[in-house]
Amino acid sequence: MKEKIDDILQKTLKKCFEKGLLKECPLPTYLIEIPNNNDHGHFATNLALTLASPQRRRPREIAEIIADNLEDKGSIFETVETAGAGFINFRIRPEEWHRLLIEITEKRDRYGSIDRGTKEKINIEFVSANPTGPLHLGHGRGAALGDTICRILSFRGHEVVREFYINDAGLQIRILGESIYSRWMQKKNPAYPFPDNGYHGDYITDLAEDISTEVDLSSMEPEKAIEICSKKGKERMLAEINNDLGLFRTQFDVWFTESDLFSNGLVERSLKEMEARKELYEKDGALWIKTSDFGDDKDRVLRKSDGQFTYFASDISYHLDKHGRGFSKAIDIWGADHHGYIPRMQSAMKANGIDENWLSVILIQLVKLFKEGREIKMSKRAGQYVTLRELLDEVGVDAARFIFLTKAHDSQLDFDIDLVKKHDTDNPVYYVQYAHARVCSIFKKAEAEGISIPSEKDLVLDTLTLDEEISLIRLMEEFPSLLDEICASFDAHRLTYYLADLAARFHKYFNLGLKNSENRIVTADIPLSQARLILADAVRIVIKTGLNLLGVNAPERM
């Protein structure tokens, strides 16, 4: 509806400019908002106030000119009024709201969607945990965010590829093997040294036990045994990561291995291409890239003087490979500690002739877990952190995914285990799911009383006259545009806020009937009951669709 009003306002301004009613000027930034006071209509704009300076006229006078010349060919307005210093208030015709309800209940789970392939082809790389330990809470938050953004982008017509980057070519895999081998040796010789930077936690001991039952480590030289422990340890950790992500309702289309960049010659090829473009130079025996020419604070080393490649070299090669696969946009989700890496990576892309807007990086802040008012910091299995699997065992997938998305990704998140176990209004995921279940129970009651939604819905919808009913419809009308805004900003937490707001308004609407029987959804008045069932059905559809986009179930009973 806001888009319709905006289109009408822009056409009206053009007309006013052509007629000389207003001086032609650049269109200022203005707002179309929902007034806090229902008496001020369904929507209001400050357009006239923003035009006061370029027009050198009183805002109220400009507002009256706009209101008198509105290009409302679709006749969507019931009333248009000027108010205050120069606001314009709009009240939408009831038929427009009725048309929306019919659209929602006919499109059902496709309401708010756009056919796939009509927009961009986007690569989203997220989680990408090192295969050296279990997934922790930060990985869970990144998984919830990345998966939800993928779902929303797909729902709005984009072609999305979900990608997991496996860091397996660096020193950390060697250290994993050394840690596993050390734990196996310590079973026979407790004094056997453990690597200073080794991986701790019970999972290392478990890996040592599993691998030693599969291969005879005692028959090998230590170096060979460590190599085997590294390889099989990585494989087992990746399998566990994949299993945990599956439990968390997060799937990937591509698992891209860092080691393949080297074995397939992609890193060397990338360096040769950059050398040919004269983007590289040698200094002190090392190979450097001129990222400072493209916005970085200094140049960066790609190959050290000892011949070893830096992580930056493989990361550039990896992103060039993504670009070569034909993606119109790439989105990476990283931990907040990688913030300094963003400008150098974007500079490297610009150095390779790639538009600076092609790569977007989303940073995930820390998650703190609380139980009984105290922060939980340790896990026996992981040794240093609470694993994602431990959290899911404690609170379930629905609660974890929803709560991970209740704050902006760049803000620290406090996860209160006790809160999400409550079955009351303090628990946001319960509150939203209960709204869906409540509608389902209303329909069962209606069915028991022989009341159903009529085939010609428009014949009964004029009975919806309560402010709370229009408020619900108006909020549901915003659902598609909200999803588009999330596609642009990646602020997935706005969807949890929206669903909480919609659920709260529905619960408030339902409670009207507890105080006054005439306001019940199922009443003795059949046409009114049918209209309210259509409204309740629309609420159920939008809540279920929103929860599905979050990867959260919409139960019919609670």
C-alpha positions in Angstrom: 0.0 0.0 0.0 2.9 2.4 0.7 4.2 1.7 -2.8 0.8 2.6 -4.2 0.6 5.8 -2.2 4.2 6.7 -3.2 3.4 6.2 -6.9 0.3 8.4 -6.6 2.2 11.1 -4.8 5.0 11.1 -7.5 2.4 11.3 -10.3 0.6 14.1 -8.5 3.8 16.1 -8.1 4.6 15.7 -11.8 1.1 17.0 -12.6 1.5 19.9 -10.2 4.8 20.8 -11.8 3.4 20.6 -15.3 0.4 22.9 -14.3 2.7 25.3 -12.6 0.9 24.8 -9.2 4.3 24.0 -7.8 7.8 24.9 -9.0 9.6 22.0 -10.5 12.4 20.8 -8.2 14.3 17.6 -7.3 12.2 15.2 -5.4 13.2 15.4 -1.7 13.4 12.4 0.7 10.0 12.0 2.4 8.2 9.4 4.6 5.0 7.5 4.3 4.2 6.2 7.8 1.5 4.7 9.9 0.1 7.3 12.3 0.2 6.5 16.0 -3.4 7.9 16.3 -6.0 5.9 14.3 -8.0 9.2 14.0 -5.3 10.4 11.7 -6.0 7.8 9.1 -4.2 4.6 7.9 -1.1 6.4 6.5 0.4 9.9 6.6 3.2 11.6 4.7 5.5 14.5 5.4 6.0 15.3 1.7 4.7 18.8 1.9 7.1 19.6 4.8 10.1 18.4 2.8 9.0 20.6 -0.1 8.7 23.8 1.9 12.3 24.9 1.5 12.7 24.4 -2.3 9.1 25.8 -2.9 9.6 28.7 -0.5 6.0 28.2 0.6 4.2 27.2 3.8 4.0 23.4 4.1 0.2 23.5 4.8 -0.4 25.3 1.6 1.7 22.8 -0.4 -0.2 19.9 1.3 -3.5 21.4 0.2 -2.3 21.7 -3.4 -1.2 18.0 -3.4 -4.4 16.8 -1.7 -6.6 18.7 -4.2 -4.7 17.3 -7.2 -4.2 13.7 -6.2 -3.8 11.3 -9.2 -5.9 8.5 -7.5 -7.1 6.7 -10.6 -7.4 3.5 -8.7 -9.7 5.1 -6.1 -7.9 3.6 -3.2 -8.5 6.5 -0.8 -11.7 6.9 1.2 -10.5 10.2 2.6 -7.5 12.5 2.2 -7.0 15.3 4.7 -4.3 17.9 5.5 -3.4 18.2 9.1 -1.1 20.0 11.5 1.8 22.0 10.0 1.5 20.2 6.6 1.0 16.5 7.0 -1.3 14.6 4.5 -3.4 11.8 6.0 -4.9 9.0 4.0 -7.7 6.6 4.9 -7.8 3.6 2.6 -11.2 2.4 1.2 -12.4 -0.8 3.0 -12.5 -2.6 -0.4 -8.8 -2.3 -0.7 -8.2 -4.1 2.6 -10.8 -6.7 1.6 -9.0 -7.3 -1.7 -5.7 -7.9 0.2 -7.3 -10.5 2.6 -8.7 -12.4 -0.4 -5.2 -12.3 -2.0 -3.5 -13.7 1.1 -6.0 -16.5 1.6 -5.9 -17.5 -2.1 -2.1 -17.3 -2.5 -1.6 -18.9 0.9 2.1 -19.9 1.4 3.0 -18.1 -1.8 1.8 -14.7 -0.5 4.8 -12.4 -0.5 6.8 -14.6 -3.0 8.1 -13.9 -6.4 8.8 -16.6 -9.1 12.3 -18.0 -8.9 14.9 -16.7 -11.4 13.4 -13.3 -11.9 16.1 -11.5 -10.1 19.8 -12.2 -9.3 22.0 -15.2 -9.0 23.6 -14.9 -5.5 26.3 -17.0 -3.7 26.0 -17.0 0.1 28.9 -18.5 2.0 28.3 -18.9 5.7 29.3 -21.0 8.8 32.5 -22.2 7.1 33.8 -23.5 10.5 37.3 -25.0 10.6 36.9 -28.8 10.7 38.9 -29.0 13.9 36.2 -29.0 16.5 32.4 -29.0 17.0 30.2 -26.1 16.0 29.7 -23.5 18.7 27.1 -20.9 19.4 28.7 -18.3 17.1 28.4 -20.9 14.3 24.8 -21.4 15.2 24.0 -17.7 15.0 25.8 -17.5 11.6 23.9 -20.6 10.4 20.5 -19.2 11.5 21.2 -15.8 9.8 22.7 -17.3 6.6 20.0 -19.9 6.1 17.2 -17.3 6.8 18.7 -14.8 4.3 18.9 -17.6 1.8 15.3 -18.6 2.4 14.1 -15.0 2.1 16.1 -14.2 -1.1 14.8 -17.4 -2.7 11.3 -16.6 -1.7 11.6 -13.2 -3.3 12.8 -14.6 -6.7 16.6 -14.8 -6.4 18.6 -17.8 -7.4 20.6 -18.7 -4.3 23.5 -21.0 -3.9 24.5 -21.9 -0.3 28.2 -22.5 0.1 30.4 -23.8 2.9 34.1 -23.1 2.6 36.3 -25.8 4.2 39.6 -24.4 5.6 41.7 -27.6 5.3 45.0 -26.4 3.7 46.6 -24.7 6.7 48.4 -25.5 9.8 45.3 -26.1 11.9 44.6 -29.5 10.3 48.2 -30.6 11.1 47.6 -29.5 14.7 44.4 -31.5 14.8 46.3 -34.6 13.8 49.0 -33.9 16.4 46.3 -33.5 19.1 44.6 -36.7 18.2 47.8 -38.7 18.0 49.0 -37.3 21.4 45.8 -38.4 23.1 46.1 -41.8 21.6 49.7 -42.1 22.8 48.8 -40.8 26.3 46.6 -43.9 26.8 49.8 -45.9 27.0 52.2 -43.1 28.1 50.5 -40.3 30.1 53.7 -38.3 30.0 53.6 -38.1 26.2 53.7 -34.3 25.3 50.5 -32.6 24.1 51.0 -29.8 21.4 51.3 -26.4 23.0 48.6 -25.0 20.6 46.7 -28.3 20.4 42.9 -28.7 20.5 41.4 -29.7 23.9 38.1 -31.2 24.8 36.7 -34.7 25.1 36.0 -34.9 21.3 39.8 -35.2 20.6 39.9 -38.3 22.9 36.9 -39.7 21.1 38.5 -39.1 17.7 41.7 -40.9 18.9 39.6 -43.9 20.0 37.6 -44.1 16.8 40.6 -43.7 14.5 42.7 -46.2 16.4 40.0 -48.8 16.0 40.0 -48.3 12.3 43.7 -48.1 11.6 46.7 -49.6 13.4 48.5 -46.4 14.5 51.1 -48.5 16.4 52.4 -49.9 13.2 53.2 -46.5 11.7 56.0 -44.0 12.2 54.8 -41.0 14.2 54.8 -38.7 11.1 52.6 -41.1 9.1 50.3 -41.6 12.1 49.9 -37.9 12.5 49.1 -37.6 8.8 46.4 -40.3 9.1 45.0 -38.7 12.3 44.8 -35.3 10.5 43.0 -36.7 7.4 40.5 -38.9 9.3 40.0 -36.4 12.1 39.1 -33.8 9.5 36.7 -36.2 7.8 35.0 -37.1 11.0 34.6 -33.5 12.2 33.2 -32.5 8.8 30.7 -35.3 9.0 29.7 -34.1 12.5 29.4 -30.5 11.4 27.2 -31.6 8.5 25.0 -33.7 10.8 24.6 -30.8 13.3 23.7 -28.4 10.5 21.2 -30.8 9.2 19.6 -31.1 12.7 19.6 -27.3 12.7 17.7 -27.3 9.3 20.6 -25.8 7.4 21.7 -27.4 4.1 24.4 -26.4 1.7 24.5 -26.7 -2.1 28.3 -26.5 -2.3 31.1 -27.7 0.0 34.2 -26.0 -1.4 37.5 -27.3 -0.2 40.5 -24.9 0.3 42.9 -27.6 -0.6 41.3 -27.9 -4.0 42.4 -24.4 -4.8 46.0 -25.6 -4.6 45.5 -29.1 -6.1 43.6 -27.8 -9.1 46.1 -25.0 -9.6 43.6 -22.2 -9.0 45.9 -20.2 -6.7 48.8 -20.3 -9.2 46.5 -19.4 -12.0 45.1 -16.4 -10.1 48.6 -15.2 -9.3 49.6 -15.4 -13.0 46.5 -13.5 -14.1 47.2 -10.8 -11.5 50.9 -10.6 -12.5 49.8 -10.2 -16.1 47.7 -7.2 -15.0 50.7 -5.8 -13.1 48.9 -5.9 -9.8 51.7 -7.8 -8.0 55.3 -7.0 -7.2 58.2 -8.7 -5.3 59.9 -7.2 -2.3 62.2 -8.8 0.3 61.8 -12.1 -1.4 58.0 -12.1 -1.0 55.2 -11.5 -3.5 52.9 -8.6 -2.8 49.5 -7.3 -4.2 48.9 -3.6 -4.6 45.8 -3.4 -2.5 46.7 0.0 -1.2 45.9 1.4 -4.7 42.3 0.2 -4.3 41.4 1.4 -0.8 43.4 -0.9 1.6 45.6 0.8 4.2 48.7 -1.1 2.9 49.8 -3.7 0.4 49.5 -7.4 1.4 51.8 -10.4 1.0 50.5 -13.3 -1.1 53.5 -15.6 -1.0 56.1 -15.3 1.8 59.8 -15.4 1.3 59.9 -19.1 2.2 57.6 -19.9 -0.7 54.5 -20.5 1.5 51.2 -18.9 0.4 49.3 -16.7 2.8 45.6 -17.2 3.6 45.0 -14.1 1.7 46.3 -15.7 -1.5 43.9 -18.6 -1.3 41.0 -16.3 -0.2 41.5 -14.1 -3.3 41.6 -17.1 -5.5 38.5 -18.5 -3.9 36.5 -15.3 -4.5 37.8 -15.0 -8.0 36.5 -18.5 -8.6 33.1 -17.5 -7.2 33.0 -14.6 -9.6 34.0 -16.9 -12.4 31.0 -19.1 -11.7 28.7 -16.3 -12.8 27.3 -15.0 -9.5 26.0 -11.4 -9.8 26.6 -11.0 -6.1 28.5 -12.8 -3.3 27.6 -12.5 0.4 30.0 -13.8 3.1 29.1 -14.2 6.7 32.1 -13.9 9.1 32.8 -13.6 12.7 33.2 -10.1 14.1 36.9 -10.7 14.7 37.4 -10.6 10.9 36.3 -7.0 10.5 39.7 -5.8 9.5 39.8 -8.4 6.7 36.9 -6.8 4.8 38.6 -3.8 3.3 41.6 -5.8 2.1 39.3 -8.4 0.5 37.2 -5.8 -1.2 40.4 -4.0 -2.3 41.6 -7.2 -3.8 38.4 -7.7 -5.7 38.6 -4.1 -7.1 42.3 -4.8 -8.1 40.9 -7.7 -10.2 38.4 -5.5 -11.9 35.4 -6.6 -9.9 32.8 -4.0 -8.9 33.1 -3.1 -5.2 29.4 -3.9 -4.6 29.8 -7.5 -5.8 31.0 -8.7 -2.4 29.1 -8.0 0.8 30.3 -9.1 4.1 28.1 -9.6 7.2 29.7 -9.7 10.6 28.3 -11.9 13.4 28.8 -10.7 17.0 29.3 -12.9 20.0 26.6 -15.0 21.7 26.6 -15.2 25.5 24.6 -18.1 27.1 22.8 -17.7 30.4 21.0 -20.1 32.7 19.7 -19.4 36.2 21.0 -15.9 35.9 24.6 -17.0 35.3 26.7 -17.0 32.1 27.7 -20.5 30.9 31.2 -20.5 29.5 32.5 -24.0 29.4 31.7 -27.3 27.7 33.3 -30.6 28.8 33.2 -31.9 25.2 34.6 -28.8 23.4 36.9 -27.8 26.2 36.5 -24.1 25.6 32.9 -23.3 24.6 29.3 -24.5 24.5 28.6 -26.5 21.4 25.6 -25.9 19.1 24.5 -29.5 19.7 24.5 -29.0 23.5 22.3 -25.9 23.0 19.8 -27.8 20.7 19.6 -30.6 23.2 18.7 -28.1 25.9 16.2 -25.8 24.1 15.3 -27.4 20.7 15.8 -26.1 17.2 12.8 -23.8 17.0 13.9 -21.7 20.1 17.5 -21.6 19.1 16.9 -20.4 15.5 14.3 -17.8 16.6 16.4 -16.4 19.5 19.5 -16.2 17.3 17.6 -13.8 15.1 16.1 -11.6 17.7 18.9 -9.1 17.5 20.8 -7.4 14.8 23.7 -9.5 13.6 26.2 -6.8 14.6 25.0 -6.7 18.2 26.0 -9.0 21.0 23.3 -11.5 21.8 22.4 -12.8 25.3 20.7 -16.1 25.0 18.6 -16.9 28.1 17.9 -20.6 28.3 15.3 -20.2 31.1 13.4 -17.6 29.1 13.0 -19.8 26.0 11.7 -22.7 28.1 8.8 -20.6 29.4 5.3 -21.1 28.1 4.2 -17.5 28.4 4.3 -14.2 26.7 7.9 -13.5 27.9 9.1 -16.2 25.5 9.0 -14.6 22.0 9.1 -17.8 20.0 6.3 -19.4 22.1 4.3 -16.2 21.8 4.5 -16.3 18.0 3.9 -20.0 17.6 1.0 -19.8 20.0 -0.7 -17.3 17.7 -0.6 -19.8 14.9 -1.9 -22.6 17.1 -4.6 -20.3 18.5 -6.0 -19.7 14.9 -6.0 -23.4 14.3 -8.0 -24.0 17.4 -10.5 -21.3 16.4 -11.0 -23.1 13.1 -11.7 -26.3 14.9 -14.3 -24.6 17.0 -15.9 -23.0 13.9 -16.0 -26.4 12.2 -17.7 -27.9 15.2 -20.3 -25.3 14.9 -20.8 -25.7 11.2 -19.2 -22.4 10.2 -16.8 -22.2 7.3 -15.3 -19.7 5.0 -17.6 -18.9 2.0 -16.5 -19.3 -1.6 -17.5 -15.6 -2.3 -15.4 -14.0 0.4 -16.1 -10.4 -0.7 -19.8 -10.7 0.3 -19.0 -10.8 4.0 -15.8 -8.8 4.4 -17.7 -5.5 4.8 -18.5 -6.6 8.4 -14.9 -6.1 9.4 -15.1 -2.6 10.9 -13.0 -2.8 14.1 -9.8 -0.7 14.3 -8.0 -3.9 15.5 -9.1 -5.7 12.3 -7.9 -3.0 10.0 -4.6 -2.8 12.0 -4.0 -6.5 11.4 -4.7 -6.2 7.7 -2.5 -3.2 7.3 0.4 -5.0 9.0 0.0 -8.0 6.8 0.1 -5.8 3.7 3.6 -4.8 4.7 4.9 -8.3 4.7 6.2 -8.5 1.1 7.9 -5.1 1.2 9.5 -6.0 4.6 11.1 -9.1 2.9 12.5 -6.9 0.1 14.0 -4.6 2.7 15.7 -7.6 4.3 17.0 -8.7 1.0 18.7 -5.4 0.7 19.9 -4.9 4.3 20.3 -8.6 5.5 18.7 -7.5 8.7 16.9 -10.8 9.2 16.0 -9.9 12.8 13.4 -7.5 11.5 11.3 -10.6 10.5 11.2 -11.9 14.1 10.2 -8.4 15.3 7.5 -8.3 12.6 6.1 -11.7 13.6 6.1 -10.8 17.3 4.2 -7.6 16.4 1.7 -9.5 14.3 1.2 -12.2 17.0 0.7 -9.5 19.7 -1.9 -7.7 17.7 -3.7 -10.9 17.0 -3.7 -11.9 20.7 -5.0 -8.5 21.5 -7.8 -8.9 18.9 -8.7 -12.3 20.2 -8.8 -11.0 23.8 -11.5 -8.5 22.8 -13.9 -11.4 22.7 -13.1 -12.4 26.2 -14.4 -9.0 27.4 -17.3 -8.7 25.0 -18.9 -11.7 23.3 -19.9 -9.6 20.3 -16.2 -9.3 19.5 -15.5 -13.0 19.4 -14.3 -14.5 16.2 -16.9 -17.2 16.1 -20.2 -15.7 17.1 -24.0 -16.2 16.4 -23.7 -13.8 13.5 -22.7 -16.1 10.7 -21.5 -13.6 8.1 -19.4 -11.7 10.7 -17.9 -15.0 11.9 -17.0 -15.9 8.3 -15.3 -12.6 7.8 -13.4 -12.9 11.0 -12.3 -16.4 10.0 -11.0 -15.0 6.7 -9.0 -12.5 8.7 -7.7 -15.1 11.2 -6.8 -17.4 8.3 -4.7 -14.6 6.7 -2.9 -14.1 10.0 -2.2 -17.8 10.3 -0.8 -17.9 6.7 1.5 -14.9 7.2 2.8 -16.2 10.6 3.4 -19.7 9.2 5.2 -18.3 6.1 7.3 -16.0 8.3 8.2 -18.8 10.6 9.1 -21.1 7.7 11.5 -18.4 6.4 13.1 -18.4 9.8 13.4 -22.2 9.7 11.0 -22.5 12.6 7.9 -24.8 12.9 4.4 -23.5 13.1 2.6 -25.9 15.4 -1.2 -26.4 15.2 -1.4 -27.4 18.9 0.5 -26.2 21.9 
